Amino acid sequence: QVRLVESGGGLVQPGGSLRLSCAAPVSIFSTAVMGWYQQAPGKQRELVATITSGSRTTYADSVKGRLTISRDNAKNTVYLQMNSLKPEDTAVYYCNARSTLYGYDHWGPGTQVTVSS
């Protein structure tokens, strides 16, 4: 069973920063499109950012310029650097690894990010 391991969530004040990490098995990392999604209370899960194996990135409009996705292929880890955080960024953040070519779509358990003074 594929297991994604997320870390880095927590409580931060508005304007602050956090870095989320997600480690994936080496067996899938090189082929996966890795992504971060957020789910706020009472809302559907939404895309935050994705990064391909070739490091091509996409972002939700609401996070452009504040959040940055990156991947370290040597560590099989994807990161989400979160700067200038706003209260509306409060959500559970989920790591995702998927490949339409190889037919998989895996989710991590989620990590809570709370932005509050």
C-alpha positions in Angstrom: 0.0 0.0 0.0 1.3 3.4 -1.0 1.8 5.8 1.9 2.4 9.5 1.6 3.8 11.1 4.8 3.0 14.8 5.3 4.5 17.1 7.9 4.9 20.8 8.6 1.4 22.0 9.5 0.6 24.1 12.5 -0.6 27.4 13.9 0.8 30.6 12.4 -0.1 34.2 12.6 -1.3 36.2 9.6 1.6 37.2 7.4 3.7 34.3 8.6 5.2 31.3 6.8 5.1 27.5 6.9 6.7 24.8 4.9 4.8 21.6 4.3 6.6 18.4 3.3 5.3 15.2 1.7 7.5 12.1 1.3 6.4 9.5 -1.2 7.7 6.0 -2.0 10.6 5.9 -4.4 8.5 3.4 -6.5 6.1 6.2 -7.6 7.8 9.5 -7.0 9.7 9.6 -10.3 6.6 9.1 -12.3 4.1 11.0 -10.2 2.5 14.4 -10.7 2.7 15.6 -7.1 0.1 18.0 -5.7 -1.2 19.9 -2.7 -4.9 20.4 -2.1 -6.7 22.2 0.7 -10.0 21.5 2.3 -11.5 24.2 4.6 -14.3 23.4 7.0 -17.6 22.9 5.1 -15.9 23.2 1.7 -14.8 20.8 -1.0 -11.2 19.9 -1.4 -9.5 22.3 -3.9 -6.3 22.3 -5.8 -3.5 24.4 -4.5 -0.6 23.5 -6.7 0.9 20.7 -8.7 4.4 19.8 -10.0 5.3 17.3 -12.6 8.2 15.0 -12.7 9.9 17.6 -14.9 9.1 20.3 -12.4 6.5 22.0 -14.4 4.1 23.8 -11.9 0.5 25.0 -11.8 -1.1 27.1 -9.1 -4.6 28.1 -8.0 -5.0 31.8 -8.7 -5.6 32.5 -5.0 -2.1 31.4 -4.0 0.0 32.6 -6.9 2.9 34.7 -5.6 2.5 33.4 -2.0 2.8 29.7 -2.2 5.5 27.7 -4.0 5.6 24.0 -4.8 8.9 22.3 -5.3 10.3 18.7 -5.3 13.5 17.1 -4.3 13.9 14.0 -6.4 16.8 12.8 -4.3 14.6 12.7 -1.2 11.4 11.7 -2.9 9.8 14.7 -1.3 7.6 17.5 -2.4 7.3 20.8 -0.5 4.8 23.6 -0.3 6.4 26.9 0.9 3.7 29.0 2.3 4.4 32.8 2.7 2.2 35.8 3.6 -0.4 33.5 5.0 -3.9 34.7 5.4 -6.7 33.4 7.7 -8.5 32.1 4.6 -5.6 29.8 4.0 -6.7 27.8 7.1 -7.5 24.3 6.0 -6.4 20.7 6.0 -3.7 20.3 3.3 -3.5 17.0 1.5 -0.6 15.7 -0.5 -1.5 13.8 -3.7 0.5 11.6 -6.0 -1.1 10.6 -9.3 -0.2 9.3 -12.7 -2.8 8.8 -15.5 -0.2 6.8 -17.5 0.4 4.3 -14.7 -3.1 4.4 -13.2 -2.6 5.5 -9.7 -4.0 8.3 -7.4 -2.8 8.4 -3.8 -3.6 10.7 -1.0 -1.9 11.5 2.3 -3.9 11.8 5.6 -3.7 15.6 5.6 -2.0 18.2 7.8 -3.8 21.1 9.5 -2.7 24.6 8.8 -4.3 27.3 11.0 -3.7 31.0 10.3 -4.9 33.1 13.3 -3.7 35.8 15.6 
